[in-house]
Amino acid sequence: MPEGVTPYWRDYQGREVDFVVKEGPKVARLVQVTYASDREGVGRREAEALIRASAELGCNELLTITWDYEGEEEAVGGRMVRYVPLWK
């Protein structure tokens, strides 16, 4: 695992974020990974986990790596979630 990247974050309800990227002590980015190829395929569970972790860790850089879907959308609390296909 590269320096500054921890494998995942999990809350008491079992919601998980796949990767937490740190710059020093600060959380710089939260990353989810999904096999989804379109927006409908990205589960609500992934988005909810990102938003929960974002609030708890004080991070607004939210990224979901997908199989083939690309986009950006505003989530709860005004946070933006970027969706980037793996091949990019």
C-alpha positions as CSV (number, residue, x, y, z in Angstrom):
1,M,0.0,0.0,0.0
2,P,1.5,3.4,-0.9
3,E,2.5,5.7,1.9
4,G,-0.5,7.9,3.0
5,V,-3.1,5.4,1.9
6,T,-5.0,3.2,4.3
7,P,-7.0,0.3,3.1
8,Y,-10.5,1.4,4.3
9,W,-12.7,3.2,6.7
10,R,-15.6,1.5,8.5
11,D,-18.2,2.9,10.9
12,Y,-20.1,1.2,13.7
13,Q,-23.0,0.3,11.3
14,G,-20.6,-1.5,8.9
15,R,-20.5,1.1,6.1
16,E,-17.2,1.1,4.4
17,V,-15.1,3.3,2.2
18,D,-12.5,1.4,0.2
19,F,-9.5,3.8,0.5
20,V,-8.6,6.8,2.7
21,V,-5.8,8.9,1.2
22,K,-3.9,11.1,3.7
23,E,-1.5,13.9,3.3
24,G,0.3,14.0,6.6
25,P,-2.4,13.8,9.3
26,K,-5.1,15.3,7.0
27,V,-7.5,13.1,5.0
28,A,-7.1,14.3,1.4
29,R,-9.5,12.0,-0.5
30,L,-11.9,9.2,0.0
31,V,-12.2,6.6,-2.7
32,Q,-14.8,3.9,-3.4
33,V,-14.4,1.3,-6.1
34,T,-17.3,-0.4,-7.8
35,Y,-17.8,-2.7,-10.8
36,A,-20.8,-0.6,-11.9
37,S,-20.9,0.5,-15.6
38,D,-23.7,3.1,-15.2
39,R,-25.0,5.5,-12.6
40,E,-27.9,3.2,-11.6
41,G,-25.3,0.4,-10.9
42,V,-23.5,2.5,-8.3
43,G,-25.2,1.4,-5.2
44,R,-26.8,3.7,-2.7
45,R,-24.6,2.0,-0.1
46,E,-21.4,3.3,-1.7
47,A,-22.6,6.9,-1.8
48,E,-23.9,6.8,1.8
49,A,-20.6,5.4,3.1
50,L,-18.7,8.2,1.3
51,I,-20.9,10.9,2.8
52,R,-20.7,9.5,6.3
53,A,-16.9,9.1,6.1
54,S,-16.7,12.6,4.6
55,A,-18.6,14.1,7.6
56,E,-16.6,12.1,10.2
57,L,-13.2,12.7,8.7
58,G,-13.6,16.2,7.4
59,C,-12.9,15.4,3.8
60,N,-14.7,16.9,0.8
61,E,-12.7,15.2,-2.0
62,L,-15.0,12.2,-2.8
63,L,-14.2,9.8,-5.7
64,T,-15.8,6.7,-7.0
65,I,-13.9,4.6,-9.5
66,T,-16.4,2.7,-11.7
67,W,-16.1,0.2,-14.6
68,D,-17.3,2.6,-17.3
69,Y,-19.4,5.4,-15.8
70,E,-18.1,9.0,-15.7
71,G,-19.8,12.0,-14.1
72,E,-20.2,14.2,-11.1
73,E,-23.1,14.8,-8.8
74,E,-24.0,16.7,-5.7
75,A,-24.6,14.5,-2.7
76,V,-26.2,15.2,0.7
77,G,-24.7,18.2,2.4
78,G,-23.6,19.8,-0.8
79,R,-20.6,17.5,-1.2
80,M,-19.6,16.6,-4.8
81,V,-18.9,13.0,-5.7
82,R,-16.8,12.4,-8.9
83,Y,-17.2,9.2,-10.8
84,V,-14.3,8.1,-13.0
85,P,-14.0,5.0,-15.1
86,L,-11.1,2.7,-14.2
87,W,-9.6,2.9,-17.7
88,K,-9.0,6.7,-17.2
